[in-house]
C-alpha cells in the first residue's frame, strides 16, 4: 500500500465523527533514574487534570501566544514555548542525524521523569505544531493540477507528495535514531491511545505514528525465532506476561507449552531484540483438536511426533499495545507453516483452536431474533425442554447459563450451536466478520471448519461463548480462493457449519 492510499484510509479519523471505544493501555512508566534535571526539561511545574481526565480546551497555538497558565494545563506558556523550541531543535535540518538523535534522547529522558499531564502537553505539541505548511501544500497542489496531462505531471506529483509530508514525520524519525528510540515511541503511543477518544487533537500524531510503525515493523525487517524451554528465562517470562488467550499459571504450565510436541514462535525486531512483538503457540497432533483442556494439561504425555499430521495454532498474542494497527499476524502464520513443513514433512493439516470472544454478548442482544428463526417443530421441542409453551429470550439465556450441563440432544444446545454458526458465518460489519478472531483468520484465507461444544469450560470460556470454541482451517491450496470469497462478503464455511444454519 502506498503512502497516498494509506493516508486516504486513515484520514477519516481526523474528521468530526464519533470514534470507537479505545482499550485501556498500561499505566505510565515510572520515573527513570538519571533523568535530566536541569534546563528546560527539568523541574517542570504540574497542574491537576480536570475531573474525568478531560484535556485542556485551549489549543497549543493559543497557549503558546498566552502569558498565563489555565488551571488544567501542566506547562505554563513560557515553558511550553521553550519545550517547543527543544522539539524543533530535534528536527533542525542543519544538524546531522546523529546530533538530532542525541537531542531526541534528551527529550526522552525528560519525558521519563515527567508527570502524566506534562506528557500530554508534549503529545499535543508534537501533534499540533509539526504540520505541513498549508501555503506550500496549496502551491504544490496547484502546480500538480496545472501539470496534469503534460510531461511535467510525474515531477509535479512527486513535489506535491513531498509538500504534504509533515515535519512530524521527521520528528519521529529523529527519535528513532537513538538506540532506545523505537522502544520510547512504542511506549509513548501505548500511553497515548486511551486519550484519543476524549481528545481528537492527538489523532494526527497517532495516525503518523501508526504509519511510521507500519514501515519500521514491516515483516521484511522482522526475525522469526523459536522460543523453547532452553531460551533465556527473561524471554520465557515475557510469554507468561503477554499471553492473552489462555493465561499461563506458572512455570509448569509454560514448560508444558514448550514441550517436545509443541512449538512456539515469535517475531522480533532488531531494535527490540528481547521482546517478541507477537507469538504463536502450536500443538503437534494426529487429529484436529476439539478442546483446549488436554492441550493445557500439564500431566499429559507428549504426543508422538512421528505420528503428527496436524498443527494446531491454539494461541496467538500481540505483545505491544503501541503497535496497534500494525498487522503482522498473517505473515507470522505463513512463516510458521513453512518452518513446520520443513521440520515435519508429514504435517498435512494446519488449523486453529480458537475462542469466540464476542458470541455471548452478541447473543444477549439477538436471542429473540434467533428464536424467531425456529420453525414450529423446533420451537415446540425447545418449549418442552424448558417447560413452557412460548420461550422468551430471557428464558433461553437463563438456560444457556448452564451450557455445560446440556446433553448432546438438548434443543437448547442445538440452538446455541446454530446461533454460533450464524454469528461466525453470517454476521458482518463493514463487509468484515463481526467476531474479531474470525476477522483475523478469515482475512488470512482460513475458513470456518468446526464448532466445538465445551471446548473451553473455563470461566473465561463460559463468559465469552458458553464454552464453545471453533476450528479455523488453513487449507494451503485454497487461501486465495477463500480471501476472494470474503472480499465478496461471503464467509467461507465448511459443510459442518453449513448444516447448522437455520
C-alpha positions as CSV (number, residue, x, y, z in Angstrom):
1,X,0.0,0.0,0.0
2,X,1.5,3.4,-1.0
3,X,1.5,6.5,1.2
4,X,-1.4,8.1,-0.6
5,X,-3.7,5.0,-0.2
6,X,-2.7,4.6,3.4
7,X,-3.4,8.3,4.3
8,X,-6.7,8.1,2.4
9,X,-7.8,5.2,4.6
10,X,-6.7,6.8,7.8
11,X,-7.7,10.5,7.3
12,X,-11.3,9.9,8.2
13,X,-10.1,9.5,11.8
14,X,-9.4,13.2,11.8
15,X,-12.9,14.2,10.8
16,X,-15.5,15.2,13.5
17,X,-17.3,12.0,13.7
18,X,-17.9,9.6,16.7
19,X,-15.0,7.4,17.5
20,X,-15.0,3.9,18.7
21,X,-14.0,2.8,22.3
22,X,-10.3,2.6,22.9
23,X,-9.0,-0.2,25.1
24,X,-7.2,0.9,28.2
25,X,-3.4,0.9,27.9
26,X,-0.9,0.3,30.6
27,X,-0.2,2.9,33.2
28,X,2.6,5.5,32.6
29,X,6.1,4.3,33.2
30,X,7.9,5.0,36.4
31,X,10.2,8.0,36.6
32,X,13.6,7.0,35.1
33,X,16.7,7.2,37.2
34,X,19.3,9.7,35.9
35,X,16.7,11.8,34.0
36,X,17.7,15.3,33.1
37,X,17.1,17.7,36.0
38,X,18.4,20.9,34.5
39,X,17.5,23.2,31.7
40,X,14.1,23.5,30.1
41,X,13.2,19.8,30.6
42,X,13.9,19.8,34.3
43,X,11.6,20.6,37.2
44,X,8.5,21.4,35.2
45,X,5.5,22.6,37.2
46,X,2.4,20.4,37.0
47,X,-1.3,21.3,37.5
48,X,-4.1,18.9,38.3
49,X,-6.0,17.2,35.5
50,X,-9.7,18.1,35.3
51,X,-12.4,15.7,36.6
52,X,-13.0,12.9,34.2
53,X,-9.5,13.2,32.8
54,X,-10.5,15.6,30.0
55,X,-7.8,17.5,28.2
56,X,-7.5,21.3,28.4
57,X,-9.7,23.1,25.8
58,X,-7.2,25.6,24.6
59,X,-5.1,24.7,21.6
60,X,-1.3,24.8,21.9
61,X,-1.4,27.7,19.5
62,X,-3.5,29.7,21.9
63,X,-1.4,28.6,24.9
64,X,1.9,29.5,23.1
65,X,0.6,33.0,22.5
66,X,-0.6,33.5,26.1
67,X,1.1,34.6,29.3
68,X,-0.8,32.7,32.0
69,X,-1.4,29.0,32.5
70,X,-5.0,27.8,33.0
71,X,-5.8,25.5,35.9
72,X,-5.9,22.3,33.8
73,X,-2.7,23.0,31.9
74,X,0.5,21.3,33.0
75,X,3.0,23.6,31.4
76,X,2.9,27.4,31.5
77,X,3.0,29.3,28.2
78,X,6.7,30.2,28.8
79,X,7.8,26.7,29.5
80,X,5.6,25.4,26.7
81,X,7.3,27.7,24.2
82,X,10.7,26.6,25.4
83,X,9.6,23.0,25.2
84,X,8.5,23.6,21.6
85,X,11.9,25.1,20.9
86,X,13.6,21.9,22.1
87,X,11.4,19.8,20.0
88,X,12.1,22.0,16.9
89,X,15.8,21.6,17.6
90,X,15.4,17.9,17.2
91,X,14.3,18.3,13.5
92,X,16.7,21.2,12.7
93,X,17.8,20.4,9.2
94,X,21.2,22.0,9.9
95,X,22.2,19.2,12.3
96,X,23.2,15.6,11.5
97,X,21.0,12.6,12.1
98,X,23.4,11.7,15.0
99,X,23.0,15.1,16.6
100,X,19.3,15.1,16.0
101,X,19.1,11.7,17.7
102,X,21.1,12.9,20.6
103,X,18.7,15.8,21.1
104,X,15.7,13.5,20.9
105,X,17.3,11.3,23.5
106,X,17.5,14.3,25.9
107,X,13.8,14.9,25.3
108,X,13.0,11.2,26.0
109,X,14.9,11.4,29.3
110,X,12.9,14.3,30.4
111,X,9.7,12.5,29.3
112,X,10.6,9.5,31.5
113,X,10.5,11.8,34.6
114,X,7.5,13.9,33.5
115,X,4.1,13.7,35.0
116,X,1.1,12.3,33.1
117,X,-0.2,15.9,32.5
118,X,3.2,17.1,31.3
119,X,3.5,14.2,28.9
120,X,0.1,15.0,27.5
121,X,1.3,18.6,26.7
122,X,4.2,17.0,24.9
123,X,1.9,14.9,22.8
124,X,-0.2,18.0,21.9
125,X,2.9,19.9,20.8
126,X,4.0,17.0,18.6
127,X,0.5,16.7,17.1
128,X,-0.5,20.3,16.6
129,X,2.8,22.2,16.0
130,X,4.5,19.9,13.4
131,X,2.2,20.1,10.5
132,X,2.8,20.6,6.8
133,X,2.8,24.3,5.6
134,X,-0.6,24.9,4.1
135,X,0.6,27.5,1.7
136,X,3.4,25.2,0.4
137,X,0.8,22.4,0.0
138,X,-1.6,24.7,-1.8
139,X,1.0,25.9,-4.2
140,X,2.2,22.3,-4.9
141,X,-1.3,21.2,-5.4
142,X,-1.9,23.9,-7.9
143,X,1.3,23.0,-9.8
144,X,0.2,19.4,-9.9
145,X,-3.2,20.3,-11.2
146,X,-1.7,22.5,-13.9
147,X,0.8,19.8,-15.0
148,X,-1.9,17.2,-15.4
149,X,-1.5,15.6,-18.9
150,X,1.9,17.2,-19.5
151,X,5.4,15.7,-19.4
152,X,5.8,17.5,-16.1
153,X,3.0,15.7,-14.4
154,X,5.1,13.0,-12.7
155,X,7.6,15.5,-11.3
156,X,4.7,17.7,-10.1
157,X,3.2,14.8,-8.3
158,X,6.4,14.0,-6.5
159,X,6.7,17.6,-5.5
160,X,3.1,17.6,-4.2
161,X,3.7,14.4,-2.2
162,X,6.8,15.9,-0.6
163,X,4.9,19.1,0.3
164,X,2.2,17.1,2.2
165,X,4.8,15.3,4.4
166,X,4.6,16.9,7.8
167,X,7.7,17.8,10.0
168,X,6.0,15.5,12.5
169,X,7.3,12.6,10.5
170,X,10.8,14.0,10.6
171,X,10.5,14.4,14.3
172,X,9.6,10.7,14.7
173,X,12.5,9.7,12.5
174,X,14.9,11.6,14.7
175,X,13.5,9.9,17.8
176,X,14.1,6.5,16.2
177,X,17.7,7.4,15.6
178,X,19.0,6.8,19.2
179,X,19.3,3.2,20.5
180,X,16.2,3.2,22.7
181,X,14.2,5.5,20.4
182,X,11.9,2.8,18.9
183,X,11.1,1.5,22.3
184,X,10.4,5.0,23.5
185,X,8.0,5.8,20.7
186,X,6.1,2.4,21.0
187,X,5.6,3.0,24.7
188,X,4.6,6.7,24.1
189,X,1.9,5.6,21.8
190,X,0.7,2.9,24.1
191,X,0.3,5.5,26.8
192,X,-1.5,7.9,24.5
193,X,-4.0,5.6,22.9
194,X,-6.6,5.7,25.8
195,X,-6.7,9.5,25.4
196,X,-7.6,9.6,21.7
197,X,-11.4,9.3,22.2
198,X,-11.5,12.3,24.5
199,X,-9.0,14.5,22.7
200,X,-9.1,14.4,18.9
201,X,-6.2,16.8,18.7
202,X,-4.0,13.8,19.3
203,X,-5.2,11.8,16.3
204,X,-2.8,13.4,13.9
205,X,0.1,12.2,15.9
206,X,-1.4,8.8,16.3
207,X,-2.0,8.3,12.6
208,X,1.5,9.5,11.8
209,X,3.0,7.0,14.4
210,X,0.9,4.2,13.0
211,X,2.1,4.9,9.5
212,X,5.8,5.1,10.6
213,X,5.5,1.9,12.7
214,X,4.0,0.1,9.6
215,X,7.1,1.0,7.8
216,X,9.6,0.3,10.6
217,X,7.9,-3.0,11.5
218,X,7.4,-4.3,8.0
219,X,7.7,-8.1,8.2
220,X,10.7,-8.0,5.9
221,X,12.6,-6.5,8.8
222,X,11.4,-9.0,11.4
223,X,13.2,-12.1,12.6
224,X,11.2,-15.3,13.2
225,X,12.6,-17.1,16.2
226,X,11.6,-20.3,18.0
227,X,11.1,-19.9,21.8
228,X,11.9,-23.1,23.7
229,X,12.5,-24.2,27.2
230,X,16.1,-23.6,26.5
231,X,15.5,-19.9,25.7
232,X,16.6,-17.3,28.3
233,X,14.4,-17.1,31.4
234,X,13.8,-13.5,30.8
235,X,12.2,-14.3,27.4
236,X,10.1,-17.1,28.8
237,X,8.9,-14.6,31.4
238,X,7.7,-12.4,28.6
239,X,5.5,-15.3,27.4
240,X,3.9,-15.5,30.8
241,X,3.4,-11.8,30.9
242,X,2.0,-11.3,27.4
243,X,-0.1,-14.5,26.9
244,X,-3.5,-13.1,26.0
245,X,-5.7,-16.1,25.1
246,X,-5.1,-18.7,27.8
247,X,-3.4,-17.4,30.9
248,X,-0.2,-19.2,31.9
249,X,-0.5,-20.3,35.5
250,X,3.2,-20.8,36.2
251,X,6.5,-22.4,35.2
252,X,5.0,-25.9,35.0
253,X,2.3,-24.6,32.6
254,X,4.8,-22.8,30.4
255,X,7.1,-25.8,30.4
256,X,4.1,-27.9,29.1
257,X,3.6,-25.4,26.3
258,X,7.2,-25.7,25.3
259,X,7.4,-29.5,25.4
260,X,8.8,-31.7,22.6
261,X,5.4,-31.9,20.9
262,X,4.9,-28.2,21.0
263,X,6.4,-25.2,19.1
264,X,6.3,-21.5,20.0
265,X,7.5,-18.9,17.5
266,X,7.7,-15.1,17.7
267,X,8.5,-12.2,15.5
268,X,11.4,-10.0,16.8
269,X,12.6,-6.6,15.6
270,X,16.3,-5.7,15.7
271,X,15.7,-2.7,17.8
272,X,13.6,-4.7,20.3
273,X,15.6,-7.9,20.4
274,X,14.4,-9.2,23.7
275,X,10.7,-8.6,23.2
276,X,8.5,-10.8,20.9
277,X,6.1,-8.5,19.0
278,X,3.7,-11.3,18.5
279,X,4.0,-15.0,19.3
280,X,2.0,-18.2,18.4
281,X,1.8,-21.4,20.3
282,X,1.4,-24.7,18.3
283,X,0.5,-28.2,19.3
284,X,1.6,-31.1,17.0
285,X,-1.1,-33.8,16.9
286,X,-2.5,-36.6,14.8
287,X,-6.1,-35.1,14.8
288,X,-7.8,-31.7,14.9
289,X,-8.2,-30.6,18.5
290,X,-11.7,-30.0,19.8
291,X,-10.9,-28.9,23.3
292,X,-8.3,-26.7,25.0
293,X,-8.3,-28.8,28.2
294,X,-5.9,-31.6,27.1
295,X,-3.6,-29.1,25.4
296,X,-3.2,-27.3,28.7
297,X,-3.0,-30.5,30.8
298,X,0.5,-30.3,32.5
299,X,0.4,-34.0,33.4
300,X,-0.4,-35.2,29.8
301,X,2.3,-37.2,28.0
302,X,3.9,-35.6,24.9
303,X,2.5,-36.7,21.6
304,X,4.4,-39.0,19.3
305,X,6.0,-36.6,16.7
306,X,6.4,-39.5,14.3
307,X,2.6,-39.7,14.0
308,X,1.9,-36.0,14.0
309,X,-0.1,-34.9,10.9
310,X,-1.8,-31.8,12.3
311,X,-0.5,-28.5,13.6
312,X,-3.0,-26.7,15.9
313,X,-2.4,-23.0,16.5
314,X,-4.1,-22.5,19.9
315,X,-2.9,-19.1,21.0
316,X,-1.7,-16.0,19.2
317,X,-0.8,-13.0,21.3
318,X,0.2,-9.5,20.3
319,X,2.5,-8.0,23.0
320,X,2.9,-4.3,22.2
321,X,-0.2,-2.1,22.7
322,X,1.7,0.8,21.0
323,X,1.8,-1.2,17.7
324,X,-2.0,-1.4,17.4
325,X,-3.0,-1.2,13.8
326,X,0.3,-2.7,12.6
327,X,-0.5,-6.2,11.2
328,X,2.0,-9.0,11.1
329,X,-0.1,-11.9,12.4
330,X,-0.9,-13.2,9.0
331,X,2.8,-13.2,8.0
332,X,3.7,-15.0,11.2
333,X,1.3,-17.8,10.5
334,X,2.6,-18.2,6.9
335,X,6.2,-18.2,8.1
336,X,5.5,-20.7,10.9
337,X,3.7,-23.1,8.5
338,X,6.7,-23.0,6.2
339,X,9.0,-23.7,9.1
340,X,6.9,-26.6,10.4
341,X,6.6,-28.2,7.0
342,X,10.3,-28.1,6.6
343,X,10.8,-29.8,10.0
344,X,7.9,-32.2,9.8
345,X,7.1,-33.2,6.2
346,X,4.2,-35.4,7.4
347,X,2.1,-32.4,8.5
348,X,-0.9,-32.1,6.2
349,X,-3.4,-30.1,8.3
350,X,-3.0,-26.6,9.7
351,X,-5.8,-25.3,11.8
352,X,-6.6,-23.3,14.9
353,X,-8.4,-24.0,18.1
354,X,-9.8,-20.5,18.7
355,X,-12.1,-18.7,21.2
356,X,-15.3,-16.9,20.1
357,X,-14.9,-13.8,22.3
358,X,-17.9,-11.8,21.1
359,X,-20.5,-14.5,20.9
360,X,-22.2,-14.4,24.3
361,X,-22.5,-10.6,24.2
362,X,-23.9,-10.8,20.7
363,X,-26.5,-13.5,21.6
364,X,-27.6,-11.4,24.6
365,X,-28.7,-8.8,22.1
366,X,-30.0,-11.2,19.4
367,X,-31.6,-14.0,21.3
368,X,-35.2,-13.0,20.2
369,X,-34.1,-12.9,16.6
370,X,-32.6,-16.4,16.9
371,X,-35.9,-17.7,18.4
372,X,-37.8,-16.2,15.5
373,X,-35.7,-18.3,13.0
374,X,-37.0,-21.6,14.5
375,X,-39.8,-23.5,12.7
376,X,-42.8,-24.7,14.6
377,X,-41.4,-28.1,15.4
378,X,-38.1,-26.8,16.7
379,X,-39.9,-24.1,18.8
380,X,-42.2,-26.8,20.3
381,X,-39.2,-29.0,21.2
382,X,-37.5,-26.1,22.8
383,X,-40.6,-25.2,24.8
384,X,-40.9,-28.8,26.1
385,X,-37.3,-28.8,27.1
386,X,-37.7,-25.5,29.1
387,X,-41.2,-26.4,30.4
388,X,-43.1,-23.6,28.7
389,X,-45.2,-23.0,25.6
390,X,-43.6,-19.9,24.3
391,X,-39.9,-19.5,25.0
392,X,-38.6,-16.0,25.6
393,X,-35.2,-14.6,25.1
394,X,-34.8,-14.3,28.8
395,X,-35.6,-18.0,29.4
396,X,-33.2,-19.0,26.6
397,X,-30.3,-17.0,28.0
398,X,-31.0,-18.4,31.5
399,X,-30.9,-21.9,30.2
400,X,-27.7,-21.1,28.3
401,X,-26.0,-20.2,31.6
402,X,-26.0,-23.9,32.3
403,X,-24.5,-24.8,29.0
404,X,-22.0,-27.4,30.3
405,X,-24.9,-29.4,31.8
406,X,-26.8,-29.8,28.5
407,X,-26.6,-33.2,26.8
408,X,-25.9,-33.8,23.1
409,X,-29.6,-34.0,22.3
410,X,-30.7,-30.8,24.1
411,X,-32.7,-28.4,21.9
412,X,-31.1,-25.5,23.9
413,X,-27.6,-26.8,23.0
414,X,-28.6,-27.2,19.3
415,X,-30.0,-23.6,19.2
416,X,-26.8,-22.3,20.8
417,X,-24.7,-24.1,18.1
418,X,-27.0,-22.7,15.4
419,X,-26.7,-19.2,16.8
420,X,-22.9,-19.5,17.0
421,X,-22.9,-20.6,13.3
422,X,-25.0,-17.6,12.5
423,X,-22.7,-15.3,14.4
424,X,-19.5,-16.6,12.8
425,X,-20.7,-17.4,9.4
426,X,-23.2,-14.6,8.6
427,X,-22.7,-11.6,10.7
428,X,-20.7,-8.8,9.0
429,X,-19.8,-5.2,9.9
430,X,-18.4,-3.0,7.1
431,X,-18.1,-6.1,5.0
432,X,-15.9,-8.0,7.5
433,X,-16.7,-10.7,10.0
434,X,-18.2,-9.3,13.3
435,X,-16.1,-11.5,15.5
436,X,-12.5,-10.2,15.9
437,X,-10.8,-13.6,15.9
438,X,-12.8,-14.7,12.9
439,X,-11.9,-11.4,11.2
440,X,-8.2,-12.1,11.7
441,X,-8.2,-15.7,10.5
442,X,-10.7,-15.4,7.7
443,X,-8.8,-12.3,6.5
444,X,-5.7,-14.5,6.2
445,X,-7.5,-17.0,4.0
446,X,-8.8,-19.6,6.5
447,X,-12.3,-21.0,6.6
448,X,-14.6,-21.8,9.5
449,X,-14.3,-25.6,9.9
450,X,-16.0,-26.8,13.0
451,X,-17.7,-25.7,16.2
452,X,-16.6,-27.5,19.4
453,X,-19.1,-27.7,22.3
454,X,-17.4,-27.4,25.7
455,X,-14.1,-26.7,24.0
456,X,-13.2,-24.2,26.8
457,X,-15.0,-25.0,30.0
458,X,-13.0,-22.3,32.0
459,X,-14.7,-19.3,33.5
460,X,-13.3,-17.2,30.7
461,X,-14.6,-19.6,28.0
462,X,-18.1,-19.6,29.5
463,X,-18.1,-15.8,29.8
464,X,-17.1,-15.4,26.1
465,X,-19.0,-18.1,24.3
466,X,-20.8,-20.5,26.8
467,X,-17.6,-22.7,26.5
468,X,-17.7,-23.1,22.7
469,X,-14.6,-22.9,20.6
470,X,-14.0,-23.0,16.8
471,X,-11.5,-24.5,14.4
472,X,-10.3,-22.3,11.5
473,X,-8.7,-24.4,8.8
474,X,-5.8,-23.1,6.7
475,X,-6.1,-25.1,3.5
476,X,-2.9,-24.0,1.8
477,X,-4.2,-24.6,-1.7
478,X,-7.4,-22.5,-1.2
479,X,-6.2,-19.5,0.8
480,X,-6.6,-17.1,-2.2
481,X,-10.0,-18.6,-3.0
482,X,-11.3,-18.0,0.5
483,X,-9.9,-14.5,0.6
484,X,-11.7,-13.8,-2.7
485,X,-15.0,-15.1,-1.2
486,X,-14.6,-12.8,1.8
487,X,-14.0,-9.8,-0.5
488,X,-17.4,-10.6,-2.0
489,X,-18.9,-10.6,1.6
490,X,-19.3,-14.3,1.7
491,X,-17.7,-16.0,4.7
492,X,-16.0,-19.3,3.8
493,X,-17.6,-22.2,5.9
494,X,-17.3,-25.9,5.9
495,X,-20.2,-28.4,5.3
496,X,-20.5,-29.0,9.1
497,X,-21.1,-25.3,9.7
498,X,-23.5,-25.0,6.8
499,X,-25.5,-27.9,8.2
500,X,-26.0,-25.9,11.4
501,X,-27.5,-22.9,9.6
502,X,-31.2,-22.0,10.2
